[in-house]
Amino acid sequence: LAAEGEESDDSREDSPDISVTKLDTPKDKGKSPGKGAKGKAADKKDQKKGKEASGDGKKPGGKETSREADKKKKGAAKEDSKEAQKKKKGSRKSETDSEEGDTPEDDNALKPKKASSAWIYFNTETVLKLKEKDGISHKDAFSKSGELWKAMTEKAKAPYHKKAEADQKRAKDQTEMLEKKGYFLLDDGSKSTDAKNLPKKKWPEGTLMPKKPNSAYIYFSMAEVNKIKEKEKLEKHTDAMKRAGEIWSEMSDKEKKPFIKLREKDVARYEKQMKEMETNGFFEMDDGSKSSDY
C-alpha cells in the first residue's frame, strides 16, 4: 500500500498532463489568439496603406492642412464664378439672337467709333490746309494748328463744337443700338455686321500674305530707270530714280496708260488672292502652288 499523501504509480499514469496547458487569465481575455505586438503593428500598417490607396485627397501619412483646404475652396469658388459669368453672357447673347436674329459673329465685330472733340475736327481740317498751302511737314503743321486753336475765340470755335456734339450723339445712339439689337447702323445705312464692314481677319505672325499691288509709277520706274541712267549717263541709281520721277510728272495720261493698266491688273490679282485667303486660309501663287506650302 502506498503511504498516506503519496500517489500510486497507476493513478499518476491515468491523470491528464496539465503542465503544458496555459489557462486563460483575466489579462488575456478578449484578445485574438496568436497575435502579439508584431501582429498588431502589421494590422495598423495595412490599415494605413488602405487609407492612402483610397485617395481621400489627403497627403500620404498626414492630414490636409487648413491652408491647402482654403486654396481648394478659393479655387472652386473662382471656377464657379467664371462658369456663372459664361452662362450669363451666353444667356444675354441668346436673348438678343431670339429678338433680332442678327448679332455680331464674334468679339472682334465692328464697334462704334469714339466721338471726336471740337479740337480734333479743327486740327484735322487745318493740318491738311497748312501742308498744302505752306508746304510744311506734318509735325510743323500740327504745332501751328495748336497755336491757331489757342488764339481762336469761342465764337470761332463754335462750328467745331457743334460737330463734336453731333458726333457724341451719333456714338451714343450707335452704342445703345448695339447693346439692344447686336448691331448698329453706319452712316451709309448698312449694318455693322455686314460682311463688308467686319474688321479684317488677323493672321498669325509669319503667315505668307498676298503682295500688295504696285502703283503705276512703280511699274514705270521698274521699266525705265535703268534706261534713263544709261541714256543720261548718271552714275548713281538715286539720281536716275529722281530723274524718273521728274519724267513721270511731265507725262500725259495717255503716256501713263500702259502702266495704269498694269496697276489695274495687279489690283485684280491682289483682291482675288485676298478673297481666297479669307475663304480657304491660303491663296494660289503665280506658279499655281499654295501659299500654305511655304
C-alpha positions in Angstrom: 0.0 0.0 0.0 1.2 3.5 -0.8 1.9 5.7 2.1 -0.6 8.4 3.0 -0.1 11.5 0.8 1.6 9.6 -1.9 0.0 8.8 -5.2 0.2 5.4 -6.7 2.1 4.8 -10.0 -1.2 3.8 -11.6 -3.1 6.9 -10.7 -0.2 9.1 -11.8 -0.2 7.4 -15.3 -4.0 7.9 -15.6 -4.2 11.5 -14.7 -4.0 14.1 -17.5 -0.8 16.0 -18.0 -1.7 19.7 -17.5 1.8 21.0 -17.3 1.7 22.2 -21.0 -1.7 23.8 -20.9 -1.9 27.5 -20.3 -5.1 28.7 -18.8 -6.7 32.0 -19.8 -6.1 34.7 -17.3 -8.0 37.9 -16.9 -5.3 39.9 -18.8 -5.5 37.7 -22.0 -9.3 37.7 -22.2 -10.8 39.4 -25.3 -7.6 39.4 -27.3 -7.4 37.4 -30.5 -5.2 34.3 -30.2 -1.9 34.1 -32.0 -1.4 37.9 -32.4 1.3 39.6 -30.4 2.9 43.1 -30.7 4.2 42.3 -34.2 0.8 41.2 -35.5 -0.8 44.4 -34.2 1.8 46.6 -35.8 1.3 44.8 -39.2 -2.5 45.4 -38.9 -2.0 49.1 -38.3 0.3 49.3 -41.3 -2.2 47.6 -43.6 -5.0 50.0 -42.4 -2.7 53.0 -43.2 -1.9 51.7 -46.7 -5.7 51.2 -47.3 -6.4 54.8 -46.4 -3.7 56.1 -48.7 -4.8 53.9 -51.6 -8.5 55.1 -51.2 -7.4 58.6 -52.4 -9.3 60.8 -49.9 -7.4 63.9 -51.2 -5.1 63.9 -48.2 -1.4 63.8 -48.3 0.1 60.3 -47.6 0.9 59.9 -44.0 -0.8 63.1 -42.9 -4.0 65.2 -42.8 -4.8 68.0 -45.3 -3.6 71.4 -43.9 -6.0 74.3 -43.4 -4.0 76.4 -45.9 -4.5 73.7 -48.6 -8.2 73.4 -47.8 -8.6 77.2 -48.1 -6.8 77.1 -51.5 -9.1 74.4 -52.7 -12.2 76.4 -51.6 -10.9 79.6 -53.2 -10.1 77.8 -56.5 -13.6 76.1 -56.5 -15.3 79.5 -55.9 -13.3 81.1 -58.7 -14.3 78.4 -61.2 -17.9 78.7 -60.1 -17.7 82.5 -60.7 -16.2 82.1 -64.1 -18.8 79.5 -65.1 -21.6 81.8 -63.9 -20.2 84.7 -65.9 -20.0 82.5 -69.0 -23.6 81.4 -68.6 -24.8 84.9 -68.0 -23.0 86.1 -71.2 -24.4 83.2 -73.1 -28.0 83.9 -71.9 -27.7 87.6 -72.9 -26.5 86.6 -76.4 -29.3 84.1 -76.8 -31.8 86.8 -75.8 -30.6 89.2 -78.5 -30.4 86.4 -81.0 -34.1 85.5 -80.4 -35.1 89.1 -80.6 -33.3 90.1 -83.8 -31.6 87.0 -85.1 -28.7 89.2 -86.3 -25.9 89.5 -83.7 -22.1 90.0 -84.2 -20.4 86.9 -85.3 -17.6 87.2 -82.7 -16.0 89.6 -80.2 -13.9 91.2 -83.0 -17.1 92.6 -84.6 -17.1 96.3 -85.6 -17.6 98.7 -82.6 -19.0 102.2 -82.7 -16.2 104.8 -83.3 -15.5 107.1 -80.3 -16.8 110.6 -80.6 -14.3 113.3 -81.8 -13.7 116.5 -79.9 -14.0 120.0 -81.4 -10.2 120.3 -81.4 -9.9 117.1 -83.4 -12.3 118.4 -86.1 -10.4 121.7 -86.3 -6.9 120.1 -86.3 -7.7 117.5 -89.0 -9.0 120.3 -91.3 -6.3 122.8 -90.5 -3.2 120.5 -90.8 -4.3 119.4 -94.2 -4.7 123.0 -95.4 -1.3 124.1 -93.9 0.5 121.2 -95.6 -1.0 122.0 -98.9 -0.7 125.8 -98.7 2.6 126.3 -96.9 4.3 123.0 -98.0 5.4 122.3 -94.4 5.8 118.9 -92.6 3.0 117.2 -90.8 4.8 117.8 -87.4 5.2 121.6 -88.1 1.6 121.8 -89.4 0.3 120.1 -86.2 2.3 122.6 -84.0 1.0 125.6 -85.9 -2.6 124.2 -85.8 -2.3 124.1 -82.0 -1.2 127.7 -81.8 -4.1 128.8 -84.0 -6.6 126.9 -81.9 -5.4 128.6 -78.7 -5.7 132.0 -80.3 -9.3 131.4 -81.5 -12.3 133.0 -79.9 -15.2 130.8 -78.6 -17.4 132.2 -81.4 -14.8 131.0 -84.0 -14.7 127.6 -82.3 -18.5 127.2 -82.2 -18.8 125.3 -85.6 -16.4 122.7 -84.4 -18.1 122.3 -81.0 -21.4 121.8 -83.0 -19.7 119.0 -85.0 -18.4 117.4 -81.8 -21.9 117.4 -80.2 -23.4 115.8 -83.2 -20.7 113.1 -83.1 -21.3 112.5 -79.4 -25.0 111.8 -80.2 -24.0 109.5 -83.1 -21.7 107.5 -80.8 -24.3 107.2 -78.1 -27.1 106.1 -80.5 -24.9 103.5 -82.1 -23.7 102.1 -78.7 -27.3 101.8 -77.5 -28.4 100.1 -80.7 -25.5 97.7 -80.5 -26.5 96.7 -76.9 -30.1 96.3 -77.8 -30.0 94.7 -81.2 -26.5 93.3 -81.5 -25.6 95.6 -84.4 -25.6 99.4 -85.3 -26.2 101.4 -88.4 -23.3 103.1 -90.2 -23.5 106.5 -92.0 -24.3 104.7 -95.3 -27.2 102.9 -93.7 -25.5 99.4 -93.7 -25.3 97.2 -90.6 -22.1 96.9 -88.6 -22.5 93.1 -89.0 -22.5 93.2 -92.8 -19.5 91.3 -94.3 -18.1 94.4 -95.9 -17.9 96.2 -92.5 -16.3 93.4 -90.5 -12.7 94.1 -89.4 -10.1 92.2 -91.4 -9.1 88.9 -90.0 -5.8 88.8 -88.1 -3.4 86.2 -89.3 -0.7 84.5 -87.2 2.8 86.0 -87.4 4.8 84.6 -90.2 1.8 83.8 -92.4 2.5 84.4 -96.1 0.1 87.1 -97.4 -0.6 88.3 -100.9 1.7 91.0 -102.1 0.1 94.5 -102.2 -0.4 95.9 -105.7 2.2 98.2 -107.2 1.4 101.7 -108.3 1.5 102.8 -111.9 4.6 104.8 -111.2 6.4 101.8 -109.7 5.8 99.9 -113.0 7.1 102.9 -114.9 10.3 103.2 -112.8 11.0 99.4 -113.0 10.8 99.6 -116.8 12.6 102.9 -117.3 15.1 103.7 -114.5 18.0 101.7 -116.0 17.3 103.1 -119.4 17.3 106.7 -118.1 20.6 106.0 -116.2 22.3 104.7 -119.3 20.8 107.4 -121.6 21.6 110.4 -119.4 24.9 108.8 -118.2 24.0 109.1 -114.5 26.4 107.4 -112.0 24.1 107.0 -109.1 20.9 104.9 -109.1 19.3 107.5 -106.8 19.9 110.2 -109.4 18.2 108.0 -112.0 15.2 107.5 -109.7 14.9 111.2 -109.1 15.0 111.8 -112.9 12.4 109.2 -113.5 10.1 111.0 -111.0 10.5 114.2 -113.0 9.7 112.5 -116.3 6.6 110.8 -114.8 5.2 114.1 -113.5 5.6 115.6 -117.1 3.9 112.6 -118.8 0.4 112.8 -120.2 -2.4 110.5 -119.1 -2.2 108.8 -122.5 1.5 108.1 -122.0 0.9 106.7 -118.5 -2.0 104.5 -119.6 0.1 101.3 -120.2 1.4 101.5 -116.6 -2.0 102.3 -115.2 -3.3 99.1 -116.9 -0.6 97.1 -115.3 -1.6 98.6 -111.9 -5.3 97.6 -112.5 -4.3 94.1 -113.4 -2.2 93.8 -110.2 -5.1 95.2 -108.1 -7.4 92.4 -109.5 -4.7 89.8 -108.6 -4.4 91.1 -105.1 -8.2 91.2 -104.5 -8.6 87.6 -105.8 -5.8 86.3 -103.6 -7.1 88.1 -100.5 -10.6 86.6 -101.1 -9.0 83.1 -101.4 -7.1 83.8 -98.2 -10.3 84.7 -96.3 -12.2 81.7 -97.7 -9.6 78.9 -97.6 -6.8 80.2 -95.4 -4.4 80.2 -98.3 -4.1 81.6 -101.8 -2.9 80.4 -105.2 0.6 81.7 -106.1 1.6 82.8 -109.6 3.2 79.3 -110.2 0.0 77.5 -109.2 1.2 76.4 -105.8 -0.5 77.1 -102.4 0.8 79.8 -100.2 0.4 77.5 -97.2 3.2 75.3 -98.8 5.8 77.9 -97.9 
